[in-house]
Amino acid sequence: MKENFKSGFTAIIGRPNVGKSTLMNHLIGQKIAITSKKPQTTRNRIQTVYTCEDGQIVFLDTPGIHKAKNKLGEYMVQVAERTLKDVDVILWLVEPTTFIGAGERHIAEQLKGLHLPVILVINKVDTVDKDEILKAIDTYRKLYDFDEIIPCSALRNQNTEDIIPCILKYLPYGPMFYDEDTVTDQPQRQIAAEIIREKALHALDAEIPHGIAVAIDTMKERPGKRQLVDIEATIICERDSHKGIIIGKQGAMLKKIGSNARYELEQMLDAKVNLKLWVKVRKDWRDSDFMIKNFGYDKKEI
């Protein structure tokens, strides 16, 4: 290992839907955080690890900081705000706009009390003219005294190569936290559940927004057949009408979700996957402490 090796923790923050997960996937080079056009898809702090010869960055992808509407929402905001106290560098993702809403002001206030290096990443610059980007930079400069400002497009991979060196600049010197080949400390079951949930979100209409969770019931390799993994999972929804939509006409929707998820699970596990999906209704699970805990969201983490 190099003498001047650096290592530390970086939180990716920003309002829901600014492209945090897309950026994370891009920087790490493989898909871990799930992405969806619907807000609030990231519910836990997903830790991913980036290692290069100069250092190691452990990314914490926080749930978006926003005004909470229910117990799950409160939980997500508390996790996000608590994460900020445990890191060395903060990467704040915003969109290229000159309108700064209450959400951004709320985040800026949170940051002022932390005295940490903050790198502003203005994402989605491929969607506006150059003048707009300069105006956005100027507007954000007045909001907070950033250590660095990087305009980029995570989706189009424009100007993202400056982000890693920029983070490393502000990390302390020290040894690795994780082995070189570690990409995430999320157990495979949890990633599998997130992949299935992502595919369901992509396939379903806006009428079933975030009222679904996925529980992995069994996930095991077949004895003697190392290349075959059996996975049984249950998609939990809040209403009987939702259950019908998720299953679809003659099971067509559930089949579609299953085959999309199977493809990605096979990529992740590097094995053939036999996937069975069920759908169950659990009314108001997002307001039940027991249910939230049941789907892997731990109240103690708050």
C-alpha positions as CSV (number, residue, x, y, z in Angstrom):
1,M,0.0,0.0,0.0
2,K,1.2,3.5,-0.8
3,E,2.7,5.6,2.1
4,N,0.3,8.4,1.5
5,F,-2.8,6.3,1.2
6,K,-6.0,8.0,2.1
7,S,-9.3,6.5,3.4
8,G,-12.5,7.9,4.7
9,F,-16.3,8.2,4.6
10,T,-18.3,10.3,2.1
11,A,-22.0,11.0,2.3
12,I,-23.9,11.6,-0.9
13,I,-26.8,13.9,0.0
14,G,-29.5,15.8,-1.9
15,R,-33.2,16.0,-2.3
16,P,-35.1,12.9,-3.6
17,N,-34.6,12.3,-7.3
18,V,-31.5,14.4,-8.0
19,G,-29.6,11.4,-9.3
20,K,-27.6,10.2,-6.2
21,S,-28.0,6.5,-6.9
22,T,-27.1,7.0,-10.6
23,L,-23.9,8.8,-9.6
24,M,-23.0,6.2,-7.0
25,N,-23.4,3.4,-9.5
26,H,-21.3,5.2,-12.0
27,L,-18.5,6.0,-9.6
28,I,-18.3,2.5,-8.3
29,G,-18.6,1.0,-11.8
30,Q,-21.3,-1.4,-11.0
31,K,-24.9,-1.3,-10.0
32,I,-25.5,-1.3,-6.3
33,A,-27.8,1.5,-5.3
34,I,-31.1,1.1,-7.0
35,T,-32.4,3.7,-9.4
36,S,-35.9,4.7,-10.3
37,K,-37.7,7.8,-11.6
38,K,-39.9,7.7,-8.6
39,P,-38.6,9.6,-5.5
40,Q,-37.6,7.9,-2.2
41,T,-36.3,4.7,-3.7
42,T,-33.3,4.6,-1.5
43,R,-34.4,3.8,2.0
44,N,-31.3,2.7,3.9
45,R,-27.8,4.1,4.0
46,I,-26.2,2.0,1.3
47,Q,-22.5,1.6,1.8
48,T,-20.4,1.2,-1.3
49,V,-16.7,1.1,-1.4
50,Y,-14.4,2.6,-4.0
51,T,-10.7,1.5,-3.9
52,C,-7.9,2.8,-6.1
53,E,-4.1,3.1,-5.6
54,D,-4.4,6.5,-3.9
55,G,-7.1,5.7,-1.4
56,Q,-10.4,4.2,-0.4
57,I,-13.7,6.0,-0.3
58,V,-16.7,4.5,1.6
59,F,-19.8,6.0,0.2
60,L,-22.9,6.4,2.3
61,D,-25.9,7.0,0.1
62,T,-28.4,8.7,2.3
63,P,-32.2,8.6,1.9
64,G,-33.2,12.0,0.5
65,I,-33.6,14.7,3.1
66,H,-37.2,16.0,2.9
67,K,-40.2,16.9,5.0
68,A,-41.6,13.7,6.4
69,K,-45.2,12.7,5.9
70,N,-45.3,9.3,7.8
71,K,-43.3,7.1,10.1
72,L,-41.2,5.7,7.2
73,G,-40.5,9.2,6.0
74,E,-39.5,10.4,9.5
75,Y,-37.2,7.4,9.7
76,M,-35.5,8.2,6.4
77,V,-34.9,11.8,7.3
78,Q,-33.4,10.9,10.7
79,V,-31.1,8.4,9.1
80,A,-30.0,10.9,6.5
81,E,-29.3,13.6,9.0
82,R,-27.5,11.3,11.4
83,T,-25.3,9.9,8.6
84,L,-23.8,13.4,8.1
85,K,-22.3,13.3,11.6
86,D,-20.2,10.2,10.8
87,V,-18.4,11.3,7.6
88,D,-15.2,13.1,6.5
89,V,-16.6,14.7,3.3
90,I,-20.1,15.6,2.1
91,L,-21.0,15.4,-1.6
92,W,-24.2,17.4,-2.1
93,L,-26.0,16.8,-5.4
94,V,-28.3,19.4,-6.8
95,E,-30.0,20.1,-10.2
96,P,-28.8,23.0,-12.4
97,T,-31.4,25.6,-11.4
98,T,-31.4,29.1,-10.0
99,F,-34.4,28.4,-7.8
100,I,-33.4,27.4,-4.3
101,G,-36.3,25.9,-2.4
102,A,-37.0,25.3,1.3
103,G,-35.5,21.8,0.9
104,E,-32.1,23.1,-0.2
105,R,-32.1,25.8,2.5
106,H,-32.9,23.2,5.1
107,I,-29.9,21.1,3.9
108,A,-27.6,24.2,3.9
109,E,-28.6,24.9,7.5
110,Q,-27.8,21.3,8.5
111,L,-24.4,21.6,6.9
112,K,-23.4,24.9,8.5
113,G,-23.2,23.3,12.0
114,L,-21.0,20.4,10.8
115,H,-17.7,22.1,9.8
116,L,-16.9,19.5,7.2
117,P,-15.6,19.8,3.6
118,V,-18.6,20.1,1.3
119,I,-18.3,19.4,-2.5
120,L,-21.3,20.6,-4.5
121,V,-22.0,18.5,-7.5
122,I,-24.4,20.1,-10.0
123,N,-25.9,17.1,-11.8
124,K,-27.9,16.8,-15.0
125,V,-26.0,19.6,-16.8
126,D,-26.8,17.9,-20.1
127,T,-30.4,19.1,-19.7
128,V,-29.7,22.9,-19.7
129,D,-27.6,25.5,-21.6
130,K,-24.1,26.6,-20.5
131,D,-25.4,30.0,-19.3
132,E,-27.9,28.2,-17.0
133,I,-25.1,26.2,-15.4
134,L,-23.1,29.3,-14.7
135,K,-26.1,31.0,-13.2
136,A,-26.8,27.9,-11.0
137,I,-23.1,27.9,-9.8
138,D,-23.5,31.5,-8.9
139,T,-26.7,31.0,-7.0
140,Y,-25.4,28.1,-4.9
141,R,-22.2,30.0,-4.1
142,K,-24.3,32.6,-2.3
143,L,-26.1,29.9,-0.4
144,Y,-23.1,28.1,1.1
145,D,-19.3,28.4,1.1
146,F,-18.5,25.2,-0.8
147,D,-15.0,23.8,-0.9
148,E,-15.5,22.7,-4.5
149,I,-18.2,22.9,-7.2
150,I,-18.3,20.3,-9.9
151,P,-20.9,20.5,-12.8
152,C,-21.5,17.0,-14.3
153,S,-24.0,14.6,-15.8
154,A,-24.0,11.2,-14.0
155,L,-26.3,9.8,-16.7
156,R,-24.2,10.9,-19.7
157,N,-20.9,10.4,-17.8
158,Q,-19.8,14.0,-18.4
159,N,-17.2,15.5,-16.1
160,T,-17.6,12.7,-13.5
161,E,-13.9,11.8,-13.6
162,D,-13.1,14.9,-11.4
163,I,-15.2,13.7,-8.5
164,I,-13.0,10.9,-7.1
165,P,-9.8,12.9,-7.0
166,C,-11.7,15.8,-5.5
167,I,-13.0,13.7,-2.6
168,L,-9.6,12.1,-2.0
169,K,-8.1,15.5,-1.6
170,Y,-10.2,16.1,1.6
171,L,-9.9,12.6,3.1
172,P,-7.5,11.9,6.0
173,Y,-4.4,9.6,5.5
174,G,-4.9,6.1,6.8
175,P,-5.3,2.4,6.0
176,M,-8.2,0.7,4.2
177,F,-11.4,0.0,6.0
178,Y,-12.4,-2.9,3.6
179,D,-10.5,-5.4,1.5
180,E,-9.8,-4.2,-2.0
181,D,-12.4,-6.4,-3.7
182,T,-15.2,-5.2,-1.4
183,V,-17.8,-3.2,-3.3
184,T,-20.6,-3.2,-0.7
185,D,-21.2,-4.4,2.8
186,Q,-24.9,-4.9,2.1
187,P,-25.8,-8.5,2.5
188,Q,-26.7,-10.1,-0.8
189,R,-30.3,-10.7,0.3
190,Q,-30.8,-7.0,0.8
191,I,-29.4,-6.1,-2.6
192,A,-31.6,-8.9,-4.1
193,A,-34.7,-7.4,-2.4
194,E,-33.8,-3.9,-3.7
195,I,-33.3,-5.2,-7.3
196,I,-36.8,-6.8,-7.2
197,R,-38.3,-3.7,-5.7
198,E,-36.6,-1.5,-8.4
199,K,-38.0,-3.7,-11.2
200,A,-41.5,-3.5,-9.6
201,L,-41.2,0.3,-9.4
202,H,-40.2,0.5,-13.1
203,A,-43.0,-1.7,-14.3
204,L,-45.8,-0.3,-12.2
205,D,-47.7,3.0,-12.7
206,A,-47.5,5.9,-10.4
207,E,-50.6,4.7,-8.6
208,I,-48.4,2.3,-6.5
209,P,-45.7,4.8,-5.5
210,H,-43.5,3.7,-2.6
211,G,-46.2,1.6,-0.9
212,I,-44.3,-1.6,-1.7
213,A,-41.6,-3.5,0.1
214,V,-39.9,-6.8,-0.8
215,A,-39.1,-9.5,1.7
216,I,-36.7,-12.3,0.6
217,D,-38.2,-15.5,2.0
218,T,-35.4,-18.0,0.9
219,M,-32.2,-17.6,-1.1
220,K,-30.0,-20.6,-1.4
221,E,-27.7,-22.4,-3.8
222,R,-28.9,-25.9,-4.8
223,P,-26.6,-28.5,-3.3
224,G,-24.3,-29.9,-6.0
225,K,-25.4,-27.2,-8.4
226,R,-23.2,-24.3,-7.6
227,Q,-24.5,-22.3,-10.5
228,L,-28.2,-22.4,-9.5
229,V,-29.7,-20.2,-6.8
230,D,-33.3,-20.5,-5.7
231,I,-34.9,-17.3,-4.5
232,E,-38.4,-16.9,-3.2
233,A,-39.6,-13.4,-2.5
234,T,-42.8,-11.6,-1.4
235,I,-43.8,-8.2,-2.7
236,I,-45.7,-6.5,0.0
237,C,-48.3,-3.8,-0.9
238,E,-50.8,-1.7,1.1
239,R,-54.1,-2.4,-0.7
240,D,-56.0,-5.3,-2.3
241,S,-56.4,-3.2,-5.5
242,H,-52.6,-2.8,-5.6
243,K,-52.2,-6.6,-5.3
244,G,-54.3,-7.0,-8.4
245,I,-52.3,-4.5,-10.4
246,I,-49.0,-6.0,-9.3
247,I,-50.1,-9.5,-10.4
248,G,-51.7,-8.2,-13.6
249,K,-54.0,-9.9,-16.1
250,Q,-53.3,-13.6,-15.9
251,G,-50.1,-12.9,-13.9
252,A,-48.6,-10.9,-16.8
253,M,-47.2,-8.0,-14.7
254,L,-45.7,-10.3,-12.0
255,K,-44.1,-12.3,-14.8
256,K,-42.6,-9.1,-16.3
257,I,-41.2,-8.0,-12.9
258,G,-39.9,-11.5,-12.3
259,S,-38.1,-11.8,-15.6
260,N,-36.6,-8.3,-15.4
261,A,-35.4,-9.0,-11.8
262,R,-34.1,-12.5,-12.7
263,Y,-31.8,-11.1,-15.4
264,E,-30.2,-8.6,-13.0
265,L,-30.0,-11.1,-10.1
266,E,-28.1,-13.5,-12.4
267,Q,-25.6,-10.8,-13.3
268,M,-25.1,-10.0,-9.6
269,L,-24.8,-13.6,-8.4
270,D,-23.0,-14.8,-11.5
271,A,-25.3,-17.9,-11.5
272,K,-28.6,-19.0,-12.9
273,V,-31.5,-17.9,-10.8
274,N,-34.8,-19.7,-10.2
275,L,-37.0,-16.8,-8.9
276,K,-40.5,-17.2,-7.4
277,L,-42.5,-14.2,-6.5
278,W,-45.6,-13.8,-4.3
279,V,-47.7,-10.8,-3.5
280,K,-49.3,-10.1,-0.1
281,V,-51.3,-7.2,1.3
282,R,-50.2,-5.6,4.6
283,K,-52.3,-2.5,5.2
284,D,-50.4,0.6,6.3
285,W,-47.1,-1.2,6.7
286,R,-45.3,2.2,6.4
287,D,-46.8,3.4,9.7
288,S,-46.1,0.2,11.6
289,D,-42.8,0.0,13.7
290,F,-43.0,-3.8,13.5
291,M,-43.4,-3.9,9.7
292,I,-40.7,-1.3,9.1
293,K,-38.3,-3.4,11.1
294,N,-39.5,-6.5,9.4
295,F,-38.4,-5.2,6.0
296,G,-34.8,-4.5,7.2
297,Y,-35.3,-0.9,8.4
298,D,-33.8,-0.9,11.9
299,K,-35.3,1.6,14.4
300,K,-32.1,1.4,16.4
301,E,-30.3,3.0,13.5
302,I,-32.0,6.3,14.2
